[in-house]
Amino acid sequence: HGIGFILSMSLSLCFFTLFVVAERTYAQRYLYAKFFNAITTMRRAKQYGLPHFRLRSIQNIKAWLSLRSVLRRVGPQRSVGIIITSSFLIMLTILTVVCVQFFSKGGDSMNMYFTWLAIAWSMCLSIYLLRLFTLGNDIKERFDSQSLLITEQINLFFFIQQSPQKKEQLMHANQVLQLSSKLLKEIDSRETSVFFLSPLVSQFLRVFLLSAFSGLASEISDSSSSFGR
């Protein structure tokens, strides 16, 4: 039992170290997305101490698109995706094994230490994955720029009325904004770098994880009451 305990704790430490690295990477991406979303708003840019500029010229639009492309790809992409995918598959495997042991007829003779260790792993993985799913959705929403581009197009029309001498320059900027909106919409719809960033998949996994967590909690309470009797 001593060797098994040391091995299990060492394996848990290694895995959760990787999980912390992945969570820190996503927290950093969230901050980048939050600050990027604020640079085109004067109040929020001033609040965070960021430079502020409007998308009223082709140079500003080009800089904004380049910055968006760089920030979306900051940090390790593939390695973090592998860690998250592996943790999800590990959690499914652990839940399957635990459920089989709980509902098998020979459940009285099972090793209770490893069963409770598996339950603890499942709970920690569930919390960890829910945290990353939430961060992933927040990052996607912060980088979703369709409403921003439409707002900037409306502001350009108002600015044209105020400054008719700059009408030609502003009309060119408006055309670039329209093309950028179509391009970003197509790119975001095709993006599949990490599977759980899809809204439908993320919603399904969130419901699945909550159901699994509640199921484990009910099983633990039933087992504790049976042991108490």
DOLUMTI-320076 format. One line per 2 residues: number of its first residue (from 1); for each residue x, y, z of C-alpha. Coordinates in steps of 0.02 Angstrom, whole numbers, plus 50000, padded with zeros to 5 digits. Layout:
NUM) X/Y/Z | ...
***
This chain:
1) 50000/50000/50000 | 50145/50119/50037
3) 50220/50100/49863 | 50048/50119/49782
5) 50016/50277/49883 | 50183/50353/49832
7) 50156/50309/49648 | 49979/50378/49647
9) 50033/50540/49731 | 50180/50561/49612
11) 50069/50532/49461 | 49939/50653/49528
13) 50073/50786/49556 | 50137/50767/49377
15) 49965/50776/49298 | 49904/50923/49400
17) 50065/51018/49364 | 50021/51004/49179
19) 49843/51058/49219 | 49906/51214/49309
21) 50014/51259/49159 | 49864/51241/49042
23) 49752/51345/49157 | 49884/51481/49170
25) 49901/51486/48981 | 49714/51510/48960
27) 49708/51642/49097 | 49845/51736/49004
29) 49749/51723/48840 | 49594/51789/48928
31) 49689/51943/48987 | 49753/51973/48810
33) 49577/51956/48741 | 49508/52072/48876
35) 49637/52207/48840 | 49618/52188/48652
37) 49431/52213/48668 | 49463/52375/48764
39) 49582/52466/48646 | 49443/52530/48533
41) 49342/52601/48678 | 49409/52762/48753
43) 49341/52734/48929 | 49405/52555/48948
45) 49571/52593/48864 | 49599/52734/48989
47) 49545/52620/49131 | 49675/52487/49088
49) 49810/52610/49034 | 49807/52554/48852
51) 49827/52653/48691 | 49663/52698/48610
53) 49628/52715/48425 | 49476/52714/48313
55) 49458/52609/48157 | 49439/52761/48046
57) 49589/52735/47933 | 49657/52590/47833
59) 49820/52595/47934 | 49727/52578/48099
61) 49620/52435/48031 | 49776/52345/47969
63) 49862/52365/48138 | 49705/52305/48228
65) 49691/52149/48119 | 49876/52109/48141
67) 49864/52129/48329 | 49710/52018/48336
69) 49797/51882/48235 | 49952/51886/48347
71) 49857/51884/48512 | 49745/51739/48459
73) 49899/51631/48432 | 50000/51681/48584
75) 50066/51541/48694 | 50071/51353/48661
77) 49921/51297/48562 | 49941/51114/48518
79) 50020/51058/48682 | 49883/51139/48787
81) 49750/51062/48675 | 49829/50891/48699
83) 49831/50913/48888 | 49648/50962/48893
85) 49593/50824/48776 | 49692/50695/48875
87) 49619/50755/49040 | 49443/50740/48971
89) 49474/50563/48909 | 49555/50516/49075
91) 49403/50582/49168 | 49285/50481/49058
93) 49389/50325/49089 | 49392/50352/49277
95) 49205/50384/49283 | 49172/50225/49184
97) 49281/50121/49300 | 49204/50196/49457
99) 49027/50169/49394 | 49065/49988/49349
101) 49137/49958/49522 | 48991/50039/49612
103) 48859/49942/49515 | 48950/49775/49504
105) 48898/49633/49616 | 49073/49612/49681
107) 49084/49790/49743 | 49112/49738/49925
109) 49283/49663/49885 | 49352/49810/49785
111) 49500/49911/49841 | 49418/50059/49927
113) 49576/50165/49928 | 49594/50168/49739
115) 49407/50191/49718 | 49405/50347/49826
117) 49563/50408/49741 | 49476/50388/49573
119) 49325/50484/49638 | 49438/50625/49698
121) 49523/50629/49528 | 49355/50639/49440
123) 49298/50785/49547 | 49461/50881/49523
125) 49459/50850/49335 | 49277/50905/49324
127) 49314/51070/49412 | 49470/51096/49307
129) 49381/51063/49141 | 49234/51174/49187
131) 49358/51313/49226 | 49442/51294/49057
133) 49277/51281/48963 | 49223/51445/49043
135) 49387/51530/49000 | 49380/51464/48822
137) 49206/51534/48794 | 49255/51701/48872
139) 49407/51713/48757 | 49302/51673/48605
141) 49174/51806/48652 | 49308/51938/48682
143) 49386/51906/48511 | 49217/51902/48424
145) 49228/52069/48335 | 49072/52071/48226
147) 48975/52192/48336 | 49129/52304/48352
149) 49153/52313/48164 | 48970/52354/48135
151) 48979/52490/48267 | 49134/52564/48186
153) 49045/52567/48017 | 48900/52663/48093
155) 49022/52784/48176 | 49108/52810/48008
157) 48944/52865/47928 | 48916/52989/48069
159) 49094/53053/48051 | 49071/53075/47863
161) 48926/53193/47898 | 49033/53292/48019
163) 49186/53297/47904 | 49130/53293/47722
165) 49306/53341/47663 | 49367/53169/47720
167) 49226/53074/47638 | 49333/52979/47511
169) 49459/52921/47642 | 49322/52868/47762
171) 49227/52775/47627 | 49383/52674/47588
173) 49400/52633/47772 | 49218/52580/47778
175) 49243/52461/47631 | 49393/52384/47719
177) 49289/52362/47876 | 49154/52271/47778
179) 49281/52155/47699 | 49364/52126/47867
181) 49197/52081/47946 | 49161/51950/47812
183) 49338/51880/47822 | 49338/51865/48012
185) 49167/51785/48012 | 49226/51652/47890
187) 49389/51621/47984 | 49303/51606/48153
189) 49173/51485/48084 | 49310/51371/48016
191) 49423/51379/48166 | 49439/51209/48252
193) 49605/51225/48343 | 49533/51159/48508
195) 49378/51050/48501 | 49291/51118/48657
197) 49288/51297/48593 | 49140/51250/48485
199) 48985/51320/48573 | 48881/51162/48547
201) 49020/51046/48605 | 49059/51158/48752
203) 48877/51162/48806 | 48865/50972/48792
205) 49023/50944/48893 | 48968/51068/49026
207) 48802/50977/49048 | 48892/50809/49048
209) 49019/50864/49178 | 48887/50937/49292
211) 48784/50777/49279 | 48936/50670/49313
213) 48985/50776/49463 | 48810/50768/49537
215) 48805/50580/49506 | 48969/50555/49597
217) 48910/50664/49741 | 48751/50561/49760
219) 48850/50399/49754 | 48968/50464/49889
221) 48824/50515/50001 | 48738/50346/49978
223) 48900/50254/50016 | 48932/50360/50171
225) 48757/50329/50237 | 48773/50141/50206
227) 48940/50137/50297 | 48862/50237/50440
229) 48727/50106/50461
***
